Amino acid sequence: MRGPWTRYALHPLTWNFQQRFLAGLLGCAGVLLYALYTQYFGGLTPCPLCTLQRGAFMALATLYFLGSLHAPRSAKVRAGYVALSVVIALLGAGVATRHVWLQLLPADQVPACGPDLAHMLASWPLLDVLRQVLTGSGECAVVDWTFLGLSMPAWSLLTYLALALWSALALRAPLRRR
């Protein structure tokens, strides 16, 4: 009889849907915890685009949590979870791509800094806030953290793409044994 910790249990492609979504949740939680660490212990203040990326990671983590808790047996419901998680991951990747693009602009083409996100949310309509944030500002173009030559938004972009692929692979996950 095979127990849960056989030699195949550690191979991610043999995991069931619930295990894969739980792993996605843990990945998102790790990213968010590191972002909070860099903010509160590393002194890096998140710009508006960073805040949007965090929001996408939180939405994705919530969906992963719900999917792992629900562990649907229906292929259609699983496909719904996967489709929604891929869409959220790709939206996050779009914001991260915009952020990386701003960081790669020459200094003379960087847009001027705008008001901070808290002020915009308090005094502007939500669509105007989103338009302003996605347009970007000078503070979003600053590269104040790198690892292996990539900025934090570039790592976020790679993480979003990996999570989109991970979600898509969950469609092929075996059903959970009861």
Phi, psi and omega per residue, in radians:
M1 nan 2.362 -3.113
R2 -1.573 2.257 3.058
G3 -1.567 3.110 -3.087
P4 -1.213 -0.291 -3.074
W5 -1.981 0.754 3.052
T6 -1.277 3.127 -3.100
R7 -1.144 -0.341 3.135
Y8 -1.511 -0.290 -3.055
A9 -1.142 -0.467 -3.126
L10 -1.556 -0.055 3.111
H11 -1.564 1.946 -3.014
P12 -1.019 -0.487 -3.114
L13 -1.349 -0.122 3.058
T14 -1.706 -0.063 -3.115
W15 -1.226 2.650 3.074
N16 -1.436 3.087 -3.085
F17 -0.983 -0.807 -3.107
Q18 -1.065 -0.775 3.139
Q19 -1.152 -0.679 3.138
R20 -1.172 -0.720 3.121
F21 -1.229 -0.578 3.060
L22 -1.137 -0.702 3.082
A23 -1.114 -0.696 3.073
G24 -1.080 -0.726 3.084
L25 -1.049 -0.806 3.135
L26 -1.116 -0.641 3.078
G27 -1.103 -0.812 3.115
C28 -1.113 -0.723 3.126
A29 -1.084 -0.706 3.110
G30 -1.093 -0.761 3.111
V31 -1.081 -0.807 -3.120
L32 -1.154 -0.695 3.102
L33 -1.118 -0.696 3.104
Y34 -1.163 -0.667 3.097
A35 -1.082 -0.743 3.093
L36 -1.153 -0.671 3.100
Y37 -1.055 -0.828 -3.128
T38 -1.151 -0.515 3.123
Q39 -1.280 -0.891 -3.002
Y40 -1.540 -0.436 -3.132
F41 -1.994 -0.332 3.127
G42 -1.772 -0.139 3.106
G43 1.301 0.300 3.128
L44 -1.615 2.011 3.114
T45 -1.483 2.210 -3.119
P46 -1.251 2.383 3.062
C47 -1.421 3.029 -3.141
P48 -1.004 -0.672 3.121
L49 -1.208 -0.599 3.056
C50 -1.102 -0.704 -3.140
T51 -1.121 -0.714 3.078
L52 -1.108 -0.692 3.118
Q53 -1.138 -0.679 3.070
R54 -1.085 -0.703 3.109
G55 -1.068 -0.696 3.113
A56 -1.175 -0.688 3.071
F57 -1.112 -0.666 3.120
M58 -1.167 -0.732 3.105
A59 -1.100 -0.731 3.127
L60 -1.156 -0.722 3.105
A61 -1.089 -0.705 3.122
T62 -1.103 -0.766 3.128
L63 -1.144 -0.728 3.074
Y64 -1.067 -0.720 3.117
F65 -1.072 -0.850 -3.135
L66 -1.097 -0.723 3.132
G67 -1.147 -0.682 3.134
S68 -1.273 -0.565 3.104
L69 -1.248 -0.754 -3.111
H70 -1.261 -0.724 -3.100
A71 0.784 1.100 -3.056
P72 -1.140 2.505 3.084
R73 -1.645 -0.373 -3.139
S74 -1.301 2.305 3.134
A75 -1.114 -0.608 -3.131
K76 -1.194 -0.723 3.131
V77 -1.183 -0.713 3.097
R78 -1.075 -0.737 3.120
A79 -1.099 -0.618 3.081
G80 -1.117 -0.799 3.081
Y81 -1.041 -0.794 -3.114
V82 -1.121 -0.808 -3.125
A83 -1.053 -0.797 -3.138
L84 -1.130 -0.704 3.142
S85 -1.190 -0.646 3.090
V86 -1.151 -0.726 3.121
V87 -1.082 -0.806 3.139
I88 -1.097 -0.753 3.128
A89 -1.100 -0.690 3.135
L90 -1.253 -0.574 3.030
L91 -1.130 -0.763 3.072
G92 -1.068 -0.703 3.108
A93 -1.120 -0.617 3.093
G94 -1.119 -0.759 3.103
V95 -1.133 -0.750 3.132
A96 -1.129 -0.648 3.098
T97 -1.098 -0.763 3.089
R98 -1.058 -0.716 -3.132
H99 -1.122 -0.791 3.111
V100 -1.096 -0.717 3.116
W101 -1.037 -0.775 3.109
L102 -1.077 -0.669 -3.130
Q103 -1.221 -0.419 -3.133
L104 -1.572 -0.089 3.123
L105 -1.167 2.550 3.002
P106 -1.091 2.637 -3.045
A107 -0.961 -0.611 -3.105
D108 -1.332 -0.154 3.141
Q109 -1.876 0.000 3.141
V110 -1.237 2.291 3.122
P111 -1.134 2.760 3.127
A112 -1.191 2.678 3.103
C113 -1.205 2.471 3.122
G114 -1.905 -2.993 3.093
P115 -1.177 2.780 -3.138
D116 -1.272 2.827 -3.025
L117 -1.077 -0.706 -3.130
A118 -1.061 -0.742 3.116
H119 -1.136 -0.756 -3.137
M120 -1.095 -0.771 -3.136
L121 -1.124 -0.581 -3.114
A122 -1.333 -0.512 -2.999
S123 -2.118 -0.119 -3.101
W124 -2.039 2.708 2.991
P125 -1.132 2.621 -3.027
L126 -1.019 -0.709 3.141
L127 -1.139 -0.622 3.080
D128 -1.176 -0.648 3.103
V129 -1.105 -0.837 3.132
L130 -1.068 -0.725 3.127
R131 -1.077 -0.798 -3.128
Q132 -1.142 -0.757 -3.116
V133 -1.135 -0.781 -3.116
L134 -1.247 -0.415 3.040
T135 -1.202 -0.556 3.086
G136 1.571 2.843 3.092
S137 -2.509 3.016 -3.082
G138 -1.014 -0.621 -3.124
E139 -1.147 -0.451 3.126
C140 -1.339 -0.287 -3.111
A141 -1.519 -0.161 -3.119
V142 -1.313 2.278 3.062
V143 -1.814 1.843 -3.108
D144 -2.046 0.189 3.113
W145 -2.707 2.297 3.035
T146 -2.447 2.680 3.028
F147 -2.501 2.178 -3.079
L148 0.952 0.610 3.084
G149 1.433 0.008 -3.141
L150 -1.952 2.458 3.104
S151 -1.339 2.952 -3.136
M152 -1.051 -0.737 3.081
P153 -1.097 -0.569 3.099
A154 -1.172 -0.705 3.079
W155 -1.153 -0.655 3.081
S156 -1.077 -0.756 3.118
L157 -1.021 -0.840 3.120
L158 -1.092 -0.671 3.135
T159 -1.158 -0.749 3.098
Y160 -1.056 -0.756 3.137
L161 -1.140 -0.701 3.094
A162 -1.129 -0.696 3.128
L163 -1.202 -0.609 3.073
A164 -1.110 -0.760 3.100
L165 -1.143 -0.761 3.124
W166 -1.032 -0.743 3.113
S167 -1.107 -0.781 -3.133
A168 -1.083 -0.639 3.108
L169 -1.170 -0.369 3.129
A170 -1.168 -0.337 3.074
L171 -1.094 -0.521 -3.093
R172 -1.647 0.143 -3.101
A173 -1.233 2.500 3.088
P174 -1.197 2.718 3.084
L175 -1.177 2.611 3.126
R176 -1.225 2.377 3.062
R177 -1.453 2.402 -3.114
R178 -1.728 nan nan
